Amino acid sequence: MMADKGHFIVIEGLEGAGKSTALNTIKRFLVNHGVELMVTREPGGTRVGETVRHLIKEVMPEEPLDARAELLLLYAARVQLLEQVIRPALNKGCWVLADRFELSTFAYQGGGRKLDEQVITQLSSFCLQDFKPDLLIFLDVTPEKGLQRARKRSKADRIEQETLSFFNDVYHSYHEHIKTMDNVAVIDACQPFAAVQDSIRTALENYMMNNAISTTY
């Protein structure tokens, strides 16, 4: 498929929502439809971003990361990813699929950490200049179920070690922001695996149809 412009698709959700599996489902769908695709993640995708990812996830009781420092690190990584990876790819007509983007910050640092959302909004304006995903797919899983899944698969990182109360606040913040957005597909991630995959494919088909995107499928 030849495209005049790329499209930016983001997948969001709590720990244990199944983002990695969903990313593979989306990737297969788009590639099968002739889309030139790049996959990245937040924080990450650049040298700066991967360094920030390590700092954000590392458990360091002797030097706890201040919430404000965490917020600023995330935006530093986001700017690098946007300018070094996302924009250049989109300008070439490539689609970009990202594991998390800015909504995570409003949910985790705003809702979870209780940082002033006006400050986050100002940082967003300064760093992103109103750049937003074309489509956001939110995997909706309850904090209890998500944490249960996440803690089964591997040793908990710094974020996963937060309390259930923290993740409840994150979850509610996600939903409050999603209510104000018109480019979101909410997927019930508590469904059986095959049903989640079908829901994701339906969301992508609707997006392509609504945007008159032709395919080679």
N, C-alpha and C positions, 0 to 999 in steps of 0.2 A: 504494500500500500504506500502510495506517495502522499505525503501530507504537507500542507503549507506551513503548518506550525505544529510543534509538539504539544502534548497534553501532560499535565502534572497530576498524578494520582497518588494520594496518601492513604495509608492504612493506619488506623489508630485503635487503641484499646488498652485495658489494664493488663498487668502481668497475667499470663495464663489464658489470655483471650484466644490464642491460636494465631497470632500474627504471622509467624514464620510459615505455617502451613498455608494460610490464606495468601501470602505473598507468592508462593509457588503456584497456587491455583490461578491467581491473576496473571502471573507471568506466562503460564501455559496458554491461557485464553488469548492474551494479546498477541503472543508470538504466532499462534495458530491463525489469527486474523491478519497476519502480515504486518504487524506493527514492529518498527524498529524501537527497541526498548533498552533503557538503562535502569538498573536497580541500585538504590542507595539506602542509607539509614541515618537516623539522628539519635544522639550525636554520632558523627562519623562521616565517612565518605571522602575525607581529606586528611592530610597529616595533622592539621590542627584539630579537626573533629574527632579523630581516633584517639588523640591524646586526651581530649576533654572526656571522651567516653570512659577511658580508663579512670580518670580522676572522679567522675560522677559515680561510678559503680564500685570503686575500691572501698573496702572497709578499713578505716583508719581511726580507731578510737582515740589514739594519742593526739590527733589533729583533725577534729570533726570539721567538715566543710560547712561554712556558714551559708544559710539559705540565699543571701544576697550574692555571695560569690558564685554559688551554683547557678543562679539566674543569669549572671553576666557571662559566665563560661558558656552556657548554652547558646546565648545569642552570638557570642564570638564564633562558635562552631557553626552556627546557622548561617551567618553572613558568608563565611568561607565556602560552605557547601552551595549556597545560592549562587555566588558569583563565580566560583571556580568549576562547578559541576552542573547545576540545574539550568541556569540561564543559557550557557553555551550549548547544552544538549537540546533544549527547547528551540533555540534559534536555528538549529540545524534540522529541525523537523522530527527529532527523536522524542519519544515519550519517556517520561521519567516516573518510576514507581518508587516511593519512599516509605520506609518503615518509620513512621512518626514524622511530625513536623510541628508547627507552632501550637496547635491545639493542645498538645501535650504540656506545653509550658503553662498555659492558662489553667489546665486541670491540676497538674502536679505542684507547680510553684505558686500558683494563685490559690487554687482550692485546697491543696494539701498542705503547703507551707504557710499559707495565709499571708503571702506577700500582697502588697497593694496592687490591685489589677490596673489602676490608672498608671502606675509606674510601668507595668508590663506593656500596656497599650502604647505608652510613649516610646519604650524601647522598640516595640514592633514597628511603629511608624518610622523611627530613625533608621532601623536596620533593614527592614523589608520593603518600606515604601509601598504598602498596600498589596504586595505580592501574595497571592493565595493559591491554594490547590484548585484545579478545575473540578476534581471530584475527590471527596473524602469518604472512605469506607470505614465505618465505626463498628468494631466487633463488640457487641454488647454482652458482657458477662458479669455476673454479680461478683463483688469483691471476695466473698467467701469461696466461691467456686474457682475463681481465677487464682487466688493465692494457693488453694489446695493443689491445683494443677502445677503451678510454678514451683512450689516447694518440693514436689515429687520428682521433678525432672533434673534438678541440680542444686548445688549449694547456693543458698540465698545470697545475692549481692547486697550492696548498701541500700538500694531502694527497696528491694524485696523484703528487707528486714524491718521495714516500717510497720506500724500497728494497723490492725483492721480499721480502727477509727480513721486513720490517715487515708486509707484506700477508699473508705466510704465517702470521705470528703472529696477525694479526687473523682470518684464515680459521679457524684451529684454535680460537681463542677462541669464535667464533660457534658452531662445532659442539659444543664442550664445554657451552655454555649451552643450546643447543637440546635436548641430550640430557635436560635436567632439566625441560623445558617440555612441556605437553600441549595447547597451543593453536596448534601450528605446522604449517604445510604446507610441506614442502621440495620445491621445484621444480627439476628439472635444467635449468639455464639454458644448458647447452651443447647442448641439443637444437636441431633446426631450429625456426625462428620459429613455424610453425604448431603444432608439438607443444608448445612452451612455452605458447602461448595456450590450447590445449586442456587442458593440465594445470592452468592457473590457473582456468579455468572449472569444471573438475571439483572443484577444492578449494573453490570458492565454493558450488557446488551441494551438496556434502557438508556444508558448514557450515550452510547454510540448512535442509537436511533434518534434520540432527542437532539443530538448535535449534527445529524446528517453526515455521519462519518461512514464512508464506504470502506469495505474490507475486501480481502482476497479469499475469505473463508468460503 
